[in-house]
Amino acid sequence: NPAALKKAAETKGASLGRGLVNMLRDAATNGAMPAQVDKSAFEVGKNLAASAGAVVFRNEVLELIQYAPASADVYARPLVVVPPQINKFYVLDLAPGKSLVEYAVTSGLQVFLISWRNPTPAQRDWGLDTYVSSILEAIDATCEITGSPDVNALAACAGGITMMALLGHLAAKGDRRVHAMSLLVALLDTEAESLVG
C-alpha cells in the first residue's frame, strides 16, 4: 500500500528529527547525557516539592527544611528525614497526593528534611565523617528549634547508610539524641546473600 508506506516514512522522518533535537538539547543542557524525563513537565514548588516549608538551618554540606504543620496538633518529638546524598530531597515530597512529607505533616508530625549540597571538585575531601557530622548538626538544630531533647529519624538509601554510621557513633558514646529510626531501601549487611551482593 503506497499510502501506508508514505505515512511510515513521514513518521520515521519526524521521529528522527525529534531524536536529533533531543540529542542536541542534551548535549547543550544535560552534559551530553540522554535525559531520562521531560523536565519541563515539573516545576519545583508548583507540582513538585510543593509542601510549605522554609530553610531553618544551613551548613557547608546541607540545608535543613522545616515544613509547616498541617494539623491542629503536632507530636512533640520531631522527625528528621535524611534522603540519599545522590538524589534530590524532593523525591520524598513529590506532587500533592504523592508526597511522604505531605502525609507526615497532615498526620501531625513536625517534619525536618535535609537537602544535600551538590558537591563540586572543591569538596573532593568530603568523607563519611563530613556527612555524619553534618547530620548531627541538623539534629541539634532540630532539637533547638522544637525544644525536644531527641528526634525520630527516617533515612533512605545512602542517607540510611550514613545515618546508621551516626547511630553507631552515638550508641558507642551512650548518646540518645535519636529516639527511633526507620529505614527505606538501605542496604546495611553486605555479607548477606542477595541480588545486590
N, C-alpha and C positions, 0 to 999 in steps of 0.2 A: 504494500500500500504506500504509494509515494507521499501522500499527505502525512501519514504517521511517521515516515522516515524524516520528512522535513521538520515536523514538530520535535522529534527526538534530537535532531541535530541542533535546533534552536535552543532546546533545553540544555543540552550538553555545553553549548557555547556560553549560555547565560551562567551555568554553574562554574565553568572555567573562569569567566570574568569575575564572578563573586569571590572565587577562590584566590585569584590574583590580587583583588582589592584587599581581602583579608590578610594575605601574606605581606603585602606592602604595609598595611596598618600595623601588623605585629612587629615587623622589622623596625618601624619608626617609634612605636609606643610600648612594646612589650619585650624589649631586649632580644628581639628576633625569635622569641619562643611562641609557639602557637597558643592563642588564647583558648581557654577551656570553656568560657561562658561569654555571653554578650553582657559586658559590664554596664552598658548604657541602660539596661533594664533596672539597675539598682541605684538608689540614692541614699547614702548614709544619712540617717536622721529622718528619712521620709518613709521608705518601705524596707529599710534595713537598719538595725541598731536604732530603733525608734523609741525605745523606753526612755523616759525622762530621767536625766542624771547629770552629774557635774563632777569634774575632776577635783578631788579634795586633797590629794597628796601627789607629789612628784619627786622622783629622784632620777639619777642618770639612766637607770635601767627600765623604769616603768612609770606609768601613771595609774592612780587608783581612782576609779569612778564610784561614786556613791549614788545609788538610784533612789528616786523619790518613792516614798511609801504609797501604796495603792490600796490600803485597807485602813479601817478606823483604828485598829490597834496593831502594834508590832511586837514581835518577840524581843526580849531584852538582849539576848545573845545574837550578835550579827553573824552573817555568812560572808566569808571571803572566798571569792571564786578565782581560781588560778587556771587560766586557759593555757594551751600549748604555746611555747615560745615561737614555734614555726607557723603559727596561724594568727588570724586576727581575732580580737576579743569578741567581735560581733557574731562569731559562729554560735555563741550562747545567747545572742539577742537578735534572732532573725526577725522576719516580718511579724507584725502583730498577729497573734493567734498561733504563732510557731516559735515563740521565744521562751527559753528557760527563765531568763530574767523577768519577763512579764509574769510568768506563772508564779515565780518566787515572791515577787513584791505583792501580787494580789493575794497570796497565801499568808501574808503577814511577816515575811522575813525582811530584815534590814540587809540589803544586798550591797556588797562592795566587790567590784570586779577589776582585776588587773588588766591593763592594756600594755603589752610589752613594747619597748622601743625596737625598731628595726635596726640592728647593728650595722655598722659600716666597717671598712678596714681599720678605722681608728679605734674600734672596740675589739680588736683581734685578741687581746689578752684576757677578755672576759672568760671566766670558767664557771664551773658549777657553784663554787663558793660565792661568786658575784651574784648569781641568780638567787641562791638560798638566802643570802643576807638581805637582798632587796625585798624578798617576800616577807622576811621577819620585820623589816621596816614598815611594810604595808600593813601587817598585822598590828604592830604597835600603833600606827596612825589610826587604824580602825577602832582599837580599844580606847584610845584617847578621845576620839570623836563621839563614840557611843557611851563611854563610861563603863563599858563591860570589862571585866577582868580577863576574859578569854573570848575566843571565837570558835565557830564551827567553820569547816573548810570543805570546799568542793573543788577537785582538781581533775583536769583532763589530759590524757596523753602524756606528752613530755612534761607538762606542768605537774602532772601527778607524780612522775618520777622525781622531779625536783622537790616537790612538796614532801615526798617520803624521805628524801635525804634530810630535809629540815626537821621532820618529825623524829628521825633517828638522833639527830644532834640534840634536839630539845629533851628527848627521853633520857639521853645519857647525862644531861645536866639536871634532871628532875624538874624541868620547866613545863608547866601545864597550860601554857597560853592557848593551845589548841585543844578544845574540849572533845570534838568529834570530827571525823574525816570521812568523806565519801570520794570514791574514785570513779572516773569514767574512762574506759578504754586505756588503761595504764598498765603496760607490761612491766612487772616487777621481778618475776622469777625467770631469769634467762636459762636456768638449768632444766626447767620442766619441758617435757616434750610437747611441742605444739607446731602449728603450721608456720609460726614465725621463726622458731629456733631450730 
